Amino acid sequence: MPKQTKALALQLHPSNSEHSSLLNFIRIRFIQFSIFFLFAILIALTSPILRAQDQLIIAGIQGSSQSSYSYLGLIQPLEKSALGKGWYRKILISHLTYRYLQTNPNTGITIHATAPGIEGGFGHAWSGTPWSIDLSATVGYRNISLSPISPAADDKGGIFILNPQIQVRYQFTEKLDADLLANHSLGQGNTYARERLGWRLASGMRIGPELIQVNGKTYHNTQAGLFASMPLANSWTVELSAGRSHSQTLGNATYGGIGIAKVF
């Protein structure tokens, strides 16, 4: 082949190393832009302007031998809004762990995953006499690490997520109500849904059964148990939950959780 033809071929068909360098360059620029975009949203969320007086801080942890989820969040109504009614913004820091039996390839190895993350966004709440609806969406970043490292897994490393969420509550009687909390993480590819039926006691405590379903790319988990929510002094609320958890690949386990909320 003449030298001129060889040079033209090299220009039209870059080497593998050049192709890899180009992909890495695009990937780095995309990550830098995404991080900048995320920080811009977080700065907007944390700015003191357009903030109502009442705010809500939430924190909690729930776990079993198969999975765990811990979180710390802040919800701030915007100007001319109030908690439970109108526009609000929220920031959430969380840490997720889970286990699953690797089946592709079918090695029978149990994979342990950890996934810390941060997200922020906006929502709107509506409330009527017997009902309330809350719609929100957050964007964020989560880093998934696996042990042992699994080359076959496609759900590892840093990912950017979009998380739409819906909360619905209906008051059947003065003491009996039901609520639903559901969200789907675009990017991570997992869905969370929790249904509760609550009975309010004379003391203000709310108790009842709950059903939780968590579905991801590599794990499926169903939890059934009981919860109790107790109002305390100075606008504090404590919530306890416990029951049995069933994993598609790991069988049954006992789960428990505790959450706190504070209006200030």
C-alpha positions as CSV (number, residue, x, y, z in Angstrom):
1,M,0.0,0.0,0.0
2,P,1.4,3.5,-0.9
3,K,2.4,5.7,2.0
4,Q,-0.3,8.3,1.1
5,T,-3.0,5.6,1.2
6,K,-1.7,4.3,4.6
7,A,-1.8,7.8,6.0
8,L,-5.3,8.4,4.8
9,A,-6.4,5.0,6.3
10,L,-4.9,5.9,9.6
11,Q,-6.8,9.2,9.6
12,L,-10.1,7.6,8.7
13,H,-9.6,4.7,11.1
14,P,-7.9,5.9,14.3
15,S,-6.1,3.4,16.4
16,N,-7.7,1.7,19.4
17,S,-5.7,3.9,21.8
18,E,-6.8,7.1,20.1
19,H,-10.4,5.9,20.1
20,S,-10.1,5.0,23.8
21,S,-8.6,8.4,24.6
22,L,-11.5,10.1,22.8
23,L,-14.1,8.2,24.8
24,N,-12.3,8.9,28.1
25,F,-12.1,12.7,27.1
26,I,-15.9,12.7,26.4
27,R,-16.6,10.8,29.6
28,I,-14.6,13.1,31.8
29,R,-16.2,16.2,30.2
30,F,-19.7,14.7,30.8
31,I,-18.9,13.9,34.4
32,Q,-17.5,17.4,35.0
33,F,-20.6,19.0,33.4
34,S,-22.9,16.7,35.4
35,I,-21.2,17.5,38.7
36,F,-21.3,21.3,37.9
37,F,-25.0,21.0,37.1
38,L,-25.7,19.1,40.3
39,F,-23.8,21.6,42.4
40,A,-25.7,24.4,40.8
41,I,-29.0,22.8,41.8
42,L,-27.7,22.2,45.4
43,I,-26.6,25.8,45.7
44,A,-30.1,26.9,44.6
45,L,-31.7,24.5,47.1
46,T,-29.6,25.7,50.0
47,S,-29.8,29.4,49.4
48,P,-31.7,31.2,52.2
49,I,-34.0,33.2,49.9
50,L,-37.6,32.2,49.2
51,R,-37.8,30.1,52.4
52,A,-40.8,29.8,54.7
53,Q,-40.4,29.8,58.4
54,D,-41.2,26.2,59.2
55,Q,-38.8,23.5,58.0
56,L,-38.6,19.8,58.5
57,I,-35.6,17.6,59.2
58,I,-35.9,13.8,58.8
59,A,-33.4,11.0,59.6
60,G,-33.6,7.3,60.0
61,I,-32.3,3.8,59.3
62,Q,-33.9,0.6,58.4
63,G,-32.1,-2.7,57.9
64,S,-31.8,-6.5,58.0
65,S,-29.1,-9.0,57.3
66,Q,-29.9,-8.6,53.6
67,S,-30.0,-4.8,53.1
68,S,-30.0,-1.4,54.9
69,Y,-31.0,2.2,54.1
70,S,-30.0,5.2,56.2
71,Y,-30.9,8.9,55.4
72,L,-30.7,12.5,56.5
73,G,-32.9,15.1,54.8
74,L,-34.1,18.6,55.0
75,I,-37.5,19.9,53.6
76,Q,-38.0,23.6,53.2
77,P,-41.4,25.1,52.1
78,L,-40.9,28.0,49.7
79,E,-42.3,31.5,50.2
80,K,-46.1,31.6,50.6
81,S,-46.2,27.8,51.2
82,A,-46.4,25.7,54.3
83,L,-45.4,22.2,55.3
84,G,-47.8,19.8,53.6
85,K,-49.2,22.4,51.3
86,G,-47.6,24.2,48.4
87,W,-44.1,24.3,46.8
88,Y,-41.0,23.0,48.7
89,R,-37.4,22.0,48.1
90,K,-35.6,19.1,49.7
91,I,-32.0,17.8,50.1
92,L,-31.3,14.2,51.0
93,I,-28.1,12.3,51.9
94,S,-28.4,8.6,52.0
95,H,-26.5,5.3,52.3
96,L,-27.8,2.1,50.8
97,T,-26.4,-1.4,51.2
98,Y,-27.7,-4.7,49.8
99,R,-26.7,-8.3,49.0
100,Y,-27.7,-10.6,46.2
101,L,-26.7,-13.9,44.7
102,Q,-24.9,-13.5,41.4
103,T,-26.7,-15.5,38.7
104,N,-25.1,-14.2,35.6
105,P,-22.8,-16.0,35.3
106,N,-24.3,-18.5,37.7
107,T,-21.4,-18.7,40.2
108,G,-23.4,-18.8,43.4
109,I,-21.3,-15.9,44.8
110,T,-23.0,-13.5,47.2
111,I,-22.3,-9.9,46.2
112,H,-22.2,-7.1,48.8
113,A,-23.1,-3.7,47.5
114,T,-22.7,-0.2,49.1
115,A,-24.2,2.9,47.5
116,P,-23.8,6.3,49.2
117,G,-25.6,9.2,47.5
118,I,-26.8,12.8,47.6
119,E,-29.8,14.4,45.9
120,G,-31.9,17.5,45.8
121,G,-35.0,18.8,44.1
122,F,-38.4,20.3,44.4
123,G,-42.0,19.2,45.0
124,H,-45.5,20.4,45.5
125,A,-48.1,19.2,48.0
126,W,-51.9,19.4,47.9
127,S,-54.2,18.7,50.7
128,G,-58.0,18.4,51.1
129,T,-60.4,17.3,53.8
130,P,-60.0,13.5,53.4
131,W,-56.8,13.4,51.3
132,S,-53.4,14.7,50.4
133,I,-51.0,14.3,47.4
134,D,-47.3,15.1,47.2
135,L,-45.3,15.0,44.0
136,S,-41.6,15.7,43.8
137,A,-38.4,15.0,41.8
138,T,-34.8,15.1,42.8
139,V,-31.5,14.8,40.9
140,G,-28.4,13.4,42.4
141,Y,-25.3,11.3,42.4
142,R,-24.7,7.8,43.8
143,N,-21.6,5.7,43.9
144,I,-22.1,1.9,43.8
145,S,-19.2,-0.4,44.9
146,L,-19.3,-4.2,44.9
147,S,-17.5,-6.8,47.0
148,P,-16.2,-9.1,45.6
149,I,-15.7,-7.1,42.4
150,S,-18.0,-8.6,39.8
151,P,-17.0,-8.0,36.1
152,A,-20.4,-9.3,35.0
153,A,-22.3,-6.6,37.0
154,D,-23.4,-3.5,35.1
155,D,-24.6,-1.6,38.2
156,K,-21.4,-0.4,39.7
157,G,-19.5,2.9,39.7
158,G,-20.7,6.5,39.9
159,I,-24.1,7.2,38.4
160,F,-26.3,10.3,38.1
161,I,-29.9,9.7,39.1
162,L,-33.3,11.3,38.5
163,N,-35.8,10.3,41.2
164,P,-39.5,11.1,40.8
165,Q,-41.7,10.4,43.9
166,I,-45.4,10.3,44.8
167,Q,-47.0,10.3,48.3
168,V,-50.7,9.8,48.7
169,R,-52.8,9.7,51.9
170,Y,-56.5,9.2,52.4
171,Q,-58.4,9.6,55.7
172,F,-61.2,7.0,55.8
173,T,-62.5,8.0,59.3
174,E,-61.2,10.2,62.2
175,K,-58.9,7.3,63.3
176,L,-58.3,5.2,60.2
177,D,-56.2,6.2,57.2
178,A,-54.0,4.7,54.5
179,D,-50.9,6.1,52.7
180,L,-48.6,5.2,49.8
181,L,-45.0,6.3,49.1
182,A,-43.5,5.3,45.8
183,N,-40.4,6.3,43.8
184,H,-38.3,5.2,40.9
185,S,-34.6,5.9,40.4
186,L,-33.8,6.6,36.8
187,G,-30.1,5.8,36.4
188,Q,-29.9,3.3,39.2
189,G,-33.0,1.4,37.9
190,N,-34.6,0.5,41.2
191,T,-38.2,1.1,42.4
192,Y,-39.4,1.5,46.0
193,A,-43.1,1.3,47.2
194,R,-44.5,1.4,50.7
195,E,-48.1,0.9,51.6
196,R,-49.5,1.5,55.2
197,L,-52.8,1.3,56.9
198,G,-52.8,3.4,60.1
199,W,-55.0,3.6,63.2
200,R,-54.7,6.7,65.4
201,L,-54.9,6.1,69.2
202,A,-56.2,8.6,71.7
203,S,-52.6,9.5,72.7
204,G,-51.9,10.6,69.1
205,M,-49.8,7.5,68.3
206,R,-50.4,5.9,64.9
207,I,-50.0,2.2,64.4
208,G,-50.7,-0.4,61.8
209,P,-49.4,-2.9,59.1
210,E,-47.0,-2.0,56.3
211,L,-45.9,-3.6,53.1
212,I,-42.6,-2.6,51.4
213,Q,-41.4,-3.7,47.9
214,V,-38.0,-2.9,46.6
215,N,-37.0,-4.0,43.0
216,G,-33.6,-3.4,41.4
217,K,-31.6,-4.8,38.5
218,T,-30.1,-7.5,40.6
219,Y,-32.3,-7.8,43.7
220,H,-35.9,-8.1,44.7
221,N,-37.1,-7.7,48.2
222,T,-40.5,-7.7,49.9
223,Q,-41.1,-6.6,53.6
224,A,-44.2,-7.1,55.7
225,G,-44.5,-5.8,59.2
226,L,-45.9,-3.3,61.7
227,F,-45.1,0.4,62.3
228,A,-45.8,2.9,65.1
229,S,-45.5,6.6,64.9
230,M,-45.3,8.6,68.1
231,P,-45.5,12.5,68.5
232,L,-43.2,13.9,71.2
233,A,-42.7,17.3,72.8
234,N,-41.2,20.2,70.9
235,S,-42.5,19.0,67.5
236,W,-40.5,15.8,67.5
237,T,-41.8,12.6,66.0
238,V,-40.3,9.1,66.4
239,E,-41.3,6.1,64.2
240,L,-40.5,2.5,64.7
241,S,-41.0,-0.5,62.3
242,A,-40.3,-4.2,62.4
243,G,-41.2,-7.3,60.4
244,R,-40.1,-10.0,58.1
245,S,-38.2,-9.5,54.8
246,H,-38.0,-11.9,51.8
247,S,-35.2,-11.7,49.2
248,Q,-35.7,-13.5,45.9
249,T,-32.2,-15.0,46.1
250,L,-31.3,-15.0,49.8
251,G,-34.6,-16.1,51.5
252,N,-36.1,-14.7,54.7
253,A,-34.8,-12.3,57.4
254,T,-36.0,-10.0,60.1
255,Y,-35.9,-6.2,59.6
256,G,-36.3,-3.3,61.9
257,G,-36.1,0.5,61.6
258,I,-36.2,3.8,63.4
259,G,-36.9,7.3,62.1
260,I,-37.1,10.8,63.6
261,A,-38.6,14.0,62.3
262,K,-38.4,17.6,63.7
263,V,-40.3,20.7,62.7
264,F,-38.3,23.9,63.4
